[in-house]
Amino acid sequence: MVQIVKTIQQVRETVKAWKKAGLQVGLVPTMGYLHEGHQSLMAQAKAENDKVVTSIFVNPMQFGPTEDLASYPRDLDKDSLLCQQAGVDLIFHPEAEEMYSAGFYSFVDMAGLTEELCGRSRPIHFRGVCTVVSKLFNIVQPDRAYFGQKDAQQLAVIRQMVKDLNIDVQVVGCPIIREHDGLAKSSRNSYLNAEQRQAALCLYRAIQLGCKLMQQGEKQCSVVISQMESCILQEPMAKIDYISIVDADKLTPVETIDAPILCAMAVYIGNTRLIDNFVFDI
């Protein structure tokens, strides 16, 4: 039976005992409302470590004032069952007051990687991500931590933070898990009604088109982006936040595809903001 704890002290005591026994620990940070994408991270963590901790915490610091903090989906009972099925040993499910006590004034901020892509329209987002993930690393002290490629910018930001701050953890990126029709698995998919769910497939169609153009030899980013935008805008419910092609490591914009790139997008279907991406290496 998976154990659920709500305090930092309980996590530390449990992990300390594991470490004393010579066991390796994997961490899967989540905001809950888990799906098969999260389970794939947990499965890899279970395969590569003796013990697995999954955090379930809807982090208020990474939501802007007009974003969906209050309505973000939550279902701890279902999450616990999925964690148990994946072999998770410990769920850390703190209240916001446990993570951010009164008089909390310290933050982890990053320039550069956080300024493009989602950082343009969500300016405080990555400050919240870096702060909470660094706290989780300090609390759990994992040997490895697992993040999905769907949040490609987040993965790159966390890798850079670990490098910059000399945090002793191996960051493991895991592939995007998709629905049978190609839509990337996301907790926010639950916001979509049946008509919007069908409309959301325009993201995957644009991903397929972008990949195809690059595979056929198109090297001009402006051409690829223009055709992907046209593909998305054929869907009346879709509103593009951004489609960008950036250097795969630095996340800086590029004009010509002559090195590994990340093509990332954020698209609104109704009021729901969905993200997707692919990496292409010539």
Backbone torsions as a table, in degrees:
resi	resn	phi	psi	omega
1	MET	NA	128.7	179.8
2	VAL	-68.2	138.1	-179.5
3	GLN	-92.0	136.0	177.8
4	ILE	-112.9	124.5	177.5
5	VAL	-126.3	153.8	-174.2
6	LYS	-117.3	-6.5	-176.7
7	THR	-118.3	151.8	177.5
8	ILE	-61.6	-39.7	-178.7
9	GLN	-61.1	-41.0	179.5
10	GLN	-63.9	-41.1	178.1
11	VAL	-61.8	-48.5	-176.3
12	ARG	-62.1	-41.8	179.8
13	GLU	-63.8	-42.4	-179.4
14	THR	-66.0	-48.4	-177.5
15	VAL	-66.7	-37.0	178.5
16	LYS	-59.0	-41.0	178.2
17	ALA	-66.1	-40.3	177.3
18	TRP	-61.9	-47.4	-178.3
19	LYS	-63.3	-38.2	178.7
20	LYS	-61.7	-30.3	177.9
21	ALA	-84.9	3.6	177.6
22	GLY	80.9	20.6	-176.7
23	LEU	-92.0	146.3	176.2
24	GLN	-93.6	145.9	-172.1
25	VAL	-122.3	130.8	173.2
26	GLY	-108.0	144.5	179.8
27	LEU	-120.8	132.7	173.0
28	VAL	-119.6	98.4	178.6
29	PRO	-76.4	131.0	178.1
30	THR	-140.8	167.4	170.5
31	MET	-106.1	15.5	176.0
32	GLY	83.0	-166.1	-170.9
33	TYR	48.6	58.5	-167.2
34	LEU	-72.2	154.1	177.8
35	HIS	-143.2	-172.4	-174.8
36	GLU	-61.8	-27.2	176.4
37	GLY	-63.4	-46.0	175.9
38	HIS	-62.8	-41.4	-179.0
39	GLN	-61.4	-33.0	178.4
40	SER	-66.1	-35.5	175.8
41	LEU	-66.1	-43.6	-179.9
42	MET	-64.1	-40.0	179.7
43	ALA	-63.1	-42.1	177.9
44	GLN	-67.0	-39.4	177.3
45	ALA	-61.6	-40.6	-179.5
46	LYS	-66.3	-36.8	-178.4
47	ALA	-70.7	-25.7	-172.1
48	GLU	-108.6	-1.3	-177.2
49	ASN	-140.2	162.8	177.2
50	ASP	-80.0	-35.1	-178.9
51	LYS	-133.3	149.4	-178.8
52	VAL	-129.0	129.9	172.9
53	VAL	-109.6	130.4	171.2
54	THR	-114.3	125.9	174.3
55	SER	-93.4	137.3	175.7
56	ILE	-123.1	101.6	-174.2
57	PHE	-152.0	114.4	175.0
58	VAL	-79.8	102.6	-168.6
59	ASN	-79.7	107.3	-176.2
60	PRO	-63.2	-24.3	-174.7
61	MET	-68.5	-21.1	-176.9
62	GLN	-98.8	8.9	177.2
63	PHE	-106.2	133.7	173.9
64	GLY	-77.5	169.7	-175.7
65	PRO	-62.9	-24.8	-179.5
66	THR	-103.7	8.4	-176.7
67	GLU	-93.0	-176.5	-162.0
68	ASP	-96.6	40.8	-179.3
69	LEU	-59.4	-50.3	-175.0
70	ALA	-66.4	-34.2	-175.6
71	SER	-96.2	-0.5	-178.3
72	TYR	-58.2	131.5	-171.7
73	PRO	-66.2	142.3	-178.9
74	ARG	-138.9	137.2	176.8
75	ASP	-160.6	84.4	-174.8
76	LEU	-65.5	-35.0	-179.7
77	ASP	-62.4	-47.9	178.8
78	LYS	-65.1	-42.3	179.6
79	ASP	-59.8	-42.5	-179.0
80	SER	-62.5	-39.8	179.1
81	LEU	-65.1	-43.8	179.0
82	LEU	-64.7	-39.1	177.1
83	CYS	-63.1	-43.5	180.0
84	GLN	-62.2	-42.4	179.1
85	GLN	-61.9	-32.8	-177.6
86	ALA	-86.3	-3.0	177.3
87	GLY	85.9	19.4	177.4
88	VAL	-67.2	140.4	-178.6
89	ASP	-93.6	-33.3	-173.6
90	LEU	-144.7	130.1	171.6
91	ILE	-104.8	125.5	174.6
92	PHE	-101.1	110.7	-174.2
93	HIS	-125.9	75.0	-175.5
94	PRO	-82.5	158.2	166.3
95	GLU	-79.3	161.6	-179.9
96	ALA	-59.3	-34.9	-178.2
97	GLU	-67.6	-25.4	177.8
98	GLU	-72.8	-36.8	-179.0
99	MET	-84.4	-34.1	-177.9
100	TYR	-128.4	86.2	-178.2
101	SER	-71.5	166.1	179.5
102	ALA	-56.9	136.3	-178.5
103	GLY	80.7	27.2	178.5
104	PHE	-79.7	120.6	-173.5
105	TYR	-128.8	0.5	-172.1
106	SER	-104.0	138.4	-177.5
107	PHE	-139.3	156.0	172.4
108	VAL	-109.9	115.9	-176.7
109	ASP	-116.7	149.0	179.7
110	MET	-138.1	138.9	172.5
111	ALA	-98.7	177.1	173.2
112	GLY	79.3	-92.5	-173.2
113	LEU	-62.2	-22.1	-175.8
114	THR	-90.4	-0.6	-170.5
115	GLU	-94.7	-18.6	178.3
116	GLU	-98.5	-177.5	173.0
117	LEU	51.6	-124.7	-177.1
118	CYS	-65.1	-24.1	-179.4
119	GLY	-64.1	-23.9	-179.4
120	ARG	-69.7	-41.7	-177.5
121	SER	-98.4	-10.7	178.9
122	ARG	-127.8	72.6	-168.1
123	PRO	-63.9	-25.8	-179.4
124	ILE	-98.3	-5.0	-169.8
125	HIS	-57.8	-51.3	-172.3
126	PHE	-75.7	-22.5	170.7
127	ARG	-60.9	-43.8	177.7
128	GLY	-65.8	-41.1	179.0
129	VAL	-63.2	-50.1	-177.5
130	CYS	-62.4	-39.5	-178.9
131	THR	-66.3	-48.1	-176.3
132	VAL	-70.6	-37.8	-179.6
133	VAL	-68.8	-39.3	176.8
134	SER	-64.0	-36.9	175.7
135	LYS	-64.0	-44.3	178.9
136	LEU	-62.7	-39.4	177.1
137	PHE	-62.7	-40.2	179.3
138	ASN	-69.1	-37.6	-177.7
139	ILE	-72.4	-48.5	-172.8
140	VAL	-87.0	-30.9	-176.5
141	GLN	54.2	51.9	-176.7
142	PRO	-75.0	157.6	171.2
143	ASP	-78.6	-35.9	-179.1
144	ARG	-139.3	148.9	176.1
145	ALA	-131.6	142.7	-168.0
146	TYR	-119.3	129.7	-178.2
147	PHE	-136.7	148.4	-178.0
148	GLY	-85.4	146.8	178.2
149	GLN	-69.2	-18.2	178.4
150	LYS	-57.8	-39.1	174.6
151	ASP	-92.4	66.6	-170.3
152	ALA	-63.0	-39.8	179.6
153	GLN	-66.9	-42.5	177.4
154	GLN	-58.1	-44.1	179.8
155	LEU	-60.4	-44.9	179.9
156	ALA	-65.5	-40.3	-179.8
157	VAL	-63.8	-44.6	-178.8
158	ILE	-66.7	-39.9	176.5
159	ARG	-60.0	-41.7	179.9
160	GLN	-67.9	-41.4	178.9
161	MET	-60.5	-44.9	179.5
162	VAL	-60.9	-41.3	178.6
163	LYS	-66.8	-47.6	-175.8
164	ASP	-64.9	-39.6	-173.7
165	LEU	-98.1	7.0	176.9
166	ASN	54.9	43.4	178.2
167	ILE	-80.9	130.7	-173.8
168	ASP	-85.8	72.1	177.1
169	VAL	-147.7	142.9	175.4
170	GLN	-91.7	121.1	179.4
171	VAL	-90.9	122.6	-176.1
172	VAL	-111.9	121.1	175.6
173	GLY	-91.9	138.1	-175.9
174	CYS	-123.3	148.4	-172.8
175	PRO	-62.2	156.3	173.9
176	ILE	-66.0	134.1	174.3
177	ILE	-103.7	129.9	-174.3
178	ARG	-117.3	156.7	170.5
179	GLU	-68.1	171.3	-177.4
180	HIS	-59.8	-26.9	-178.6
181	ASP	-98.9	7.5	172.4
182	GLY	104.8	-16.1	-179.5
183	LEU	-64.1	129.6	179.7
184	ALA	-64.3	133.9	178.2
185	LYS	-61.4	133.8	179.8
186	SER	-156.4	142.7	174.7
187	SER	-60.2	-31.3	-178.4
188	ARG	-73.4	-12.2	175.3
189	ASN	-60.2	-23.6	-179.7
190	SER	-66.4	-17.8	177.9
191	TYR	-73.5	-20.4	-169.9
192	LEU	-82.2	132.7	169.4
193	ASN	-79.8	178.4	-173.2
194	ALA	-59.2	-41.3	-179.1
195	GLU	-69.2	-41.5	178.2
196	GLN	-67.4	-36.9	178.6
197	ARG	-59.7	-40.6	177.7
198	GLN	-68.4	-40.9	-179.8
199	ALA	-62.8	-32.9	-176.8
200	ALA	-64.0	-15.7	179.1
201	LEU	-65.7	-12.9	178.2
202	CYS	-62.2	-27.3	177.8
203	LEU	-63.6	-46.5	-177.8
204	TYR	-68.8	-37.0	177.0
205	ARG	-61.2	-40.5	178.6
206	ALA	-66.9	-38.6	176.4
207	ILE	-60.3	-47.6	180.0
208	GLN	-61.2	-41.4	179.9
209	LEU	-64.8	-46.2	179.1
210	GLY	-58.9	-45.4	177.6
211	CYS	-59.3	-45.4	-177.7
212	LYS	-62.3	-44.0	-179.9
213	LEU	-61.1	-43.1	179.8
214	MET	-67.8	-39.6	178.7
215	GLN	-64.6	-29.8	178.8
216	GLN	-82.2	-2.7	173.6
217	GLY	107.3	2.7	178.4
218	GLU	-67.7	126.1	-176.5
219	LYS	-113.4	-9.8	-179.3
220	GLN	-87.4	116.0	-177.4
221	CYS	-59.9	-38.1	-177.9
222	SER	-61.0	-35.8	179.6
223	VAL	-68.6	-46.5	-179.4
224	VAL	-62.1	-47.1	-178.1
225	ILE	-63.2	-42.6	-179.2
226	SER	-60.2	-43.5	-179.0
227	GLN	-71.3	-35.4	176.5
228	MET	-66.7	-39.6	177.4
229	GLU	-62.3	-42.8	179.1
230	SER	-61.9	-38.9	178.4
231	CYS	-62.5	-47.0	-179.6
232	ILE	-62.8	-44.5	-172.5
233	LEU	-74.9	-4.5	169.6
234	GLN	-68.7	-18.3	177.5
235	GLU	-93.5	113.4	-175.7
236	PRO	-60.6	-27.6	-177.9
237	MET	-79.5	-10.5	-173.0
238	ALA	-89.9	139.1	172.7
239	LYS	-131.8	121.7	-174.9
240	ILE	-79.4	126.2	168.2
241	ASP	-81.3	-55.3	173.5
242	TYR	-159.8	153.6	161.9
243	ILE	-130.3	121.1	-175.1
244	SER	-135.5	148.7	171.8
245	ILE	-118.0	122.1	-174.5
246	VAL	-132.5	161.7	172.6
247	ASP	-56.5	133.3	-172.9
248	ALA	-63.3	-27.6	-178.1
249	ASP	-98.6	-47.2	-174.1
250	LYS	-86.9	-17.0	-177.0
251	LEU	60.8	25.3	175.9
252	THR	-93.1	144.8	-178.0
253	PRO	-60.1	144.1	175.6
254	VAL	-127.3	153.8	178.8
255	GLU	-101.1	-30.7	-176.6
256	THR	-124.3	139.0	-178.4
257	ILE	-89.4	93.8	179.2
258	ASP	-133.2	14.2	177.1
259	ALA	-156.6	170.8	-179.8
260	PRO	-57.1	132.6	-178.4
261	ILE	-126.3	159.5	168.5
262	LEU	-113.6	124.8	173.5
263	CYS	-106.0	115.5	-173.9
264	ALA	-127.1	151.4	-179.9
265	MET	-144.5	154.1	167.3
266	ALA	-132.3	130.4	-175.1
267	VAL	-136.5	134.2	173.8
268	TYR	-87.5	128.8	167.4
269	ILE	-112.0	105.2	-167.6
270	GLY	65.4	-126.5	178.6
271	ASN	-96.6	2.9	-174.1
272	THR	-97.2	123.4	-178.7
273	ARG	-93.6	118.5	-179.2
274	LEU	-113.9	146.5	177.5
275	ILE	-123.3	154.9	175.9
276	ASP	-159.7	166.1	-178.3
277	ASN	-166.8	167.8	166.9
278	PHE	-148.1	155.1	177.0
279	VAL	-108.0	136.5	178.8
280	PHE	-128.9	129.6	-180.0
281	ASP	-122.9	115.0	-178.6
282	ILE	-67.6	NA	NA
